[in-house]
Amino acid sequence: MRTTFVRALPFVAFLTLAACSSSSSSGSQPTGDAGTGTGDSGTGAKTDAEYEAEAVQGMHDQLLTDIDALLVGANAIQAAAPDNLAGWSDSAKVDNLKAAWVVARAAYEHAEGAIAPYFPDIDAAIDARYDNFLATLGPTGDDYLFDGTGVTGMHAIERIVYQTVTPPAVIEFEATLPGYKAAAFPATEQEASDFKNKLCAQLIIDITNLRAQWVEANLQSVGVAIAYQGLIALMNEQQEKVNKAASSEEESRYSQHTMVDLRDNLVGTKVIYGIFQPWLQSKTNATDPTKDGPTIDAKIQSGFSDLASIYALIGGDAFPAVPTTWSSESPSASDLATPFGTLYTGVHHAVDANTDGSIVFEMNAAATVLGFPTFTR
């Protein structure tokens, strides 16, 4: 879940956007050389309306596949959850539960960028962090960790399942939060039953609700721009996820799985971006490379490759250790030379919205060419 959301336009604004895009696509285009990239039935080139229709269908089908994978993963989590207290003492059963969580986690991180802007409430129920929930619940917090109310979702499950390996710094950070309740395995038969049949069941309910709404969502009317903007926001969020590691506020903080989250975000973004790629490539502009679709696309692809290389330098599932002297405001040269400092510098350069050539900068340029709103923090 992103803590800095894309500034989403109201649905009515996207209705207007979709209408304008369709009405202007026969014989004209928002940017580029006149008559280039829109075409007509006589030349065989596609119109903006046809590209938009393909994007709508492609997004719907791809994200439905991801949501279905997420639902399968959530059901696997519930199936693996021990339904009695003895099961929580069986390390093999707990390991199976962890493995199911990892599979479900990957499915959500693939789809998060495009889904979260459409359904922010469901995104929060599925993916909000513990501190996000407590900020809403207030000082009373959530005293009972095992039901389907209060703190819910993937991180609520993760927090319990991985409590024996949670880094001490994470516990120290969370203990300062109003309403804090220490994580623990179920200690009674009732708690074991509730974890499986209430907390895990609520995750399935939320994902099932997401699937139902996605199937019914009329993306043509809403406009694909909101999903594209969400992809940019997710790439921008990569630097926030790295920043939060320094204060033990990172996303999958209990399982120490956040490095995998970042890699999965990138994989999912590349797949959904690929749906828009032919449309962008059709927008040629021989006189201005900053508005030329193929040129912008090449820079975006280069940015994806660079970020993947940065992530590949880090082995394993967890972030590298944060130096004890680390300062996000003014990191020292020695701290920047550490594996975490290298990751921090590389990610910030790769996604900084103000850096010409970065993923976010170029995806914003592509948004302009396609007639979409650009991402703003």
C-alpha positions in Angstrom: 0.0 0.0 0.0 1.3 3.4 -0.9 1.5 6.1 1.8 1.8 8.8 -0.8 -1.1 8.2 -3.2 -1.4 9.5 -6.7 -3.6 12.6 -6.8 -6.4 10.8 -8.5 -8.9 12.8 -10.5 -12.6 12.2 -9.8 -14.2 9.6 -12.1 -16.3 12.4 -13.8 -13.0 14.0 -14.9 -11.9 10.8 -16.5 -15.2 10.4 -18.2 -14.5 13.8 -19.7 -11.0 12.8 -20.6 -12.2 9.6 -22.3 -14.8 11.5 -24.2 -12.2 14.1 -25.4 -9.7 11.4 -26.4 -12.3 9.6 -28.4 -13.7 12.7 -30.1 -10.2 14.0 -31.1 -8.7 10.8 -32.3 -10.1 10.6 -35.8 -7.6 12.7 -37.8 -5.8 14.6 -35.0 -3.6 13.8 -32.0 -2.7 15.6 -28.8 1.0 16.0 -29.7 3.4 15.2 -32.5 3.4 15.7 -36.2 0.0 16.3 -37.7 -1.6 13.2 -39.1 1.0 10.9 -37.5 0.2 8.2 -35.1 -3.6 8.3 -35.3 -4.3 7.1 -38.8 -7.6 6.1 -40.2 -9.3 3.1 -41.7 -8.0 4.1 -45.2 -4.3 3.8 -44.2 -4.6 0.8 -41.8 -3.2 2.7 -38.9 -5.1 2.7 -35.6 -6.9 5.6 -34.1 -6.5 6.8 -30.5 -9.9 5.3 -29.8 -8.8 1.9 -31.1 -5.6 2.0 -29.1 -7.5 3.0 -26.0 -10.0 0.2 -26.5 -7.1 -2.3 -26.7 -5.5 -0.8 -23.6 -8.8 -1.2 -21.7 -9.2 -4.8 -22.7 -5.5 -5.6 -22.1 -5.6 -4.1 -18.7 -8.8 -5.8 -17.7 -7.5 -9.2 -18.8 -4.0 -8.9 -17.3 -5.1 -7.5 -13.9 -7.9 -10.1 -13.7 -5.2 -12.7 -14.0 -3.3 -11.1 -11.2 -6.3 -10.8 -9.0 -7.2 -14.4 -9.6 -3.6 -15.4 -8.6 -4.0 -13.3 -5.5 -7.3 -15.0 -4.6 -5.7 -18.4 -5.1 -2.9 -17.3 -2.8 -5.3 -16.0 -0.1 -7.1 -19.3 -0.1 -3.8 -21.1 0.2 -3.0 -19.0 3.2 -6.2 -19.9 4.9 -5.8 -23.6 4.0 -2.3 -23.6 5.4 -3.3 -21.9 8.6 -3.4 -24.4 11.5 -6.9 -24.7 12.9 -5.8 -25.7 16.4 -3.2 -24.6 18.9 -1.0 -27.7 18.4 -0.5 -26.8 14.7 1.2 -23.5 15.7 3.9 -25.5 17.4 4.6 -27.5 14.2 7.4 -25.6 12.4 6.6 -27.4 9.1 3.0 -26.1 9.2 4.1 -22.6 10.0 6.6 -22.8 7.1 3.8 -23.9 4.8 1.8 -20.8 5.9 4.8 -18.5 5.3 5.2 -20.0 1.8 1.6 -19.4 0.9 1.9 -15.8 2.1 4.9 -15.2 -0.1 3.0 -16.4 -3.2 0.0 -14.2 -2.4 2.3 -11.3 -1.7 3.9 -11.5 -5.2 0.5 -11.5 -6.9 -0.6 -8.4 -5.2 2.7 -6.5 -5.7 2.4 -7.3 -9.5 -1.0 -5.6 -9.7 -0.8 -3.0 -7.0 0.1 0.0 -9.2 -2.9 -0.2 -11.5 -5.4 -1.5 -8.9 -4.8 0.8 -5.9 -6.0 4.1 -7.6 -9.3 2.5 -8.6 -10.0 0.9 -5.3 -8.1 2.7 -2.5 -10.4 1.4 0.3 -9.9 -2.2 -0.7 -6.2 -1.6 -1.2 -6.0 -0.3 2.3 -8.0 -3.3 3.7 -5.6 -5.7 1.9 -2.3 -4.0 2.1 -2.2 -1.2 4.7 0.7 -1.3 7.2 0.2 -1.7 10.9 1.0 2.0 11.6 -1.5 3.1 8.9 -4.2 1.2 10.6 -3.4 2.5 14.1 -3.4 6.1 12.8 -7.0 5.5 11.8 -8.1 3.4 14.8 -6.6 5.8 17.4 -5.2 5.1 20.8 -7.5 2.1 21.5 -5.8 0.3 18.6 -6.8 -3.3 18.0 -6.5 -5.4 21.1 -7.5 -8.7 19.4 -5.2 -9.6 16.5 -7.0 -12.6 15.2 -10.4 -11.5 13.9 -11.4 -9.8 10.7 -11.8 -6.3 12.2 -9.5 -3.5 13.0 -6.1 -4.4 11.6 -6.6 -6.7 8.6 -5.0 -7.8 5.4 -1.7 -9.3 4.3 0.5 -7.4 6.8 -1.7 -8.3 9.7 -1.2 -11.9 8.8 2.5 -11.4 8.2 2.9 -9.7 11.5 1.6 -12.8 13.4 3.2 -15.5 11.2 6.7 -13.9 11.2 6.6 -12.6 14.8 9.5 -14.9 15.8 11.9 -13.4 13.2 10.7 -9.8 13.3 13.8 -7.5 13.6 14.1 -5.9 17.1 14.2 -2.4 15.5 10.7 -3.0 14.0 9.3 -3.9 17.4 10.9 -0.9 19.0 9.4 1.4 16.3 5.9 -0.1 16.6 5.9 -0.1 20.4 6.0 3.7 20.3 2.7 3.8 18.3 -0.6 4.7 20.2 -2.7 1.6 20.4 0.2 -0.8 20.0 -0.4 -4.5 20.6 2.6 -6.9 20.5 2.4 -9.6 17.9 2.1 -13.2 19.0 1.1 -16.6 17.7 -2.3 -17.8 18.8 -2.2 -18.8 22.5 -5.7 -20.4 22.7 -7.8 -22.7 20.6 -10.2 -19.8 20.0 -7.4 -17.6 18.7 -6.1 -20.3 16.4 -9.6 -20.8 15.0 -10.2 -17.1 14.6 -6.9 -16.5 12.8 -7.9 -19.1 10.2 -11.7 -18.5 10.0 -11.8 -14.7 10.6 -8.6 -12.9 9.8 -7.6 -15.1 6.9 -11.2 -15.3 5.8 -11.5 -11.5 5.8 -8.6 -11.3 3.3 -10.4 -13.7 1.0 -13.6 -11.6 1.3 -11.7 -8.4 0.5 -10.0 -9.9 -2.6 -13.3 -11.5 -3.7 -14.9 -8.1 -3.5 -12.0 -6.6 -5.5 -12.5 -9.2 -8.2 -16.2 -8.6 -8.4 -15.7 -4.9 -8.8 -12.9 -5.3 -11.3 -15.0 -7.6 -13.5 -17.9 -5.1 -13.4 -15.7 -2.0 -13.7 -16.3 -0.1 -17.0 -12.8 0.9 -17.7 -13.8 2.5 -21.0 -16.0 5.0 -19.2 -13.6 5.6 -16.3 -10.6 5.9 -18.6 -7.3 4.0 -18.6 -5.5 7.2 -17.6 -6.1 6.6 -13.9 -4.3 3.2 -14.1 -1.4 4.6 -16.1 -1.0 7.3 -13.5 -1.0 4.7 -10.8 1.9 2.9 -12.5 3.9 6.2 -12.3 3.0 6.6 -8.7 4.2 3.1 -7.9 7.5 3.7 -9.5 7.9 7.0 -7.6 7.1 5.0 -4.4 10.1 2.8 -4.8 12.2 5.6 -3.2 9.8 5.9 -0.3 10.0 2.2 0.3 13.8 2.5 0.5 13.6 5.6 2.7 11.4 3.9 5.3 13.9 1.1 5.8 16.0 3.5 7.8 13.2 4.0 10.4 12.0 0.3 10.4 8.8 1.4 8.7 9.3 -0.6 5.5 6.5 -2.5 4.0 7.0 -6.3 4.5 9.0 -5.5 7.6 8.2 -8.7 9.7 9.2 -11.2 7.0 12.1 -9.0 5.8 10.6 -9.4 2.3 10.5 -5.9 1.0 13.3 -6.3 -1.5 11.2 -8.9 -3.2 8.2 -6.4 -3.1 10.3 -3.9 -5.0 11.3 -6.4 -7.6 7.7 -7.6 -8.0 6.5 -4.0 -8.3 8.9 -3.5 -11.2 7.8 -6.7 -12.9 4.1 -5.8 -12.7 4.7 -2.2 -13.9 6.6 -3.4 -16.9 3.8 -5.8 -17.9 1.0 -3.2 -17.6 3.2 -0.5 -19.2 3.6 -2.9 -22.2 -0.1 -2.6 -22.8 0.3 1.1 -23.5 3.6 0.7 -25.4 2.2 0.3 -28.9 0.0 3.4 -28.4 2.9 5.4 -27.3 5.1 4.2 -30.1 2.5 5.3 -32.6 3.0 9.0 -31.5 5.9 10.0 -33.6 7.3 13.5 -33.7 10.4 14.0 -35.9 11.0 17.6 -34.8 10.8 17.3 -31.0 12.3 14.2 -29.3 10.7 15.1 -26.0 7.3 14.5 -27.6 8.3 11.6 -29.7 6.7 8.3 -28.5 9.4 5.9 -29.7 12.2 8.0 -28.1 10.3 8.3 -24.8 9.6 4.6 -24.9 13.3 3.7 -25.4 14.2 5.8 -22.3 11.5 4.2 -20.2 12.7 0.7 -21.2 16.3 1.8 -20.4 15.1 3.0 -17.0 13.4 -0.3 -16.3 16.6 -2.1 -17.2 18.7 0.1 -15.0 16.4 -0.3 -12.0 16.3 -4.1 -12.5 20.2 -4.1 -12.4 20.2 -2.1 -9.2 17.8 -4.6 -7.6 19.9 -7.5 -8.9 22.9 -6.2 -7.0 21.1 -7.1 -3.7 20.9 -10.7 -2.9 18.1 -12.3 -0.9 14.7 -11.0 0.1 15.6 -8.3 2.6 17.1 -4.8 2.3 20.8 -4.7 3.1 21.5 -3.5 6.6 21.0 0.2 7.2 24.2 1.8 8.6 23.8 2.9 12.2 24.9 6.4 11.3 22.6 6.7 8.3 20.9 10.1 7.7 18.4 10.3 4.9 18.7 14.1 4.9 22.5 14.1 4.6 24.0 10.7 4.3 27.8 10.5 4.6 30.0 9.4 1.8 31.0 6.3 3.8 27.4 5.4 4.4 26.5 5.9 0.7 29.3 3.5 -0.1 27.6 0.6 1.8 25.2 -1.8 0.0 22.2 0.1 1.4 23.7 3.4 0.4 24.3 2.1 -3.1 20.6 0.9 -3.3 19.4 4.2 -1.9 21.3 6.2 -4.4 20.5 4.0 -7.4 16.7 3.9 -6.7 16.5 7.7 -6.1 18.3 8.4 -9.4 16.2 5.8 -11.3 12.8 7.1 -10.3 13.3 10.8 -9.3 10.4 12.8 -11.0 12.7 15.7 -11.7 15.6 13.8 -13.3 15.5 13.8 -17.0 15.7 10.2 -18.2 14.3 8.7 -15.0 11.4 6.2 -15.2 9.0 8.7 -13.5 10.2 11.6 -15.6 9.8 9.7 -18.9 6.5 8.0 -17.9 5.2 11.5 -17.2 6.4 12.6 -20.7 4.6 9.6 -22.2 1.4 10.6 -20.3 1.5 14.0 -21.9 1.9 12.5 -25.3 -1.0 10.2 -24.7 -3.2 13.1 -23.4 -3.2 11.7 -19.8 -2.7 13.7 -16.6 0.9 13.6 -15.3 1.8 12.3 -11.9 2.3 14.8 -9.1 3.2 14.1 -5.5 
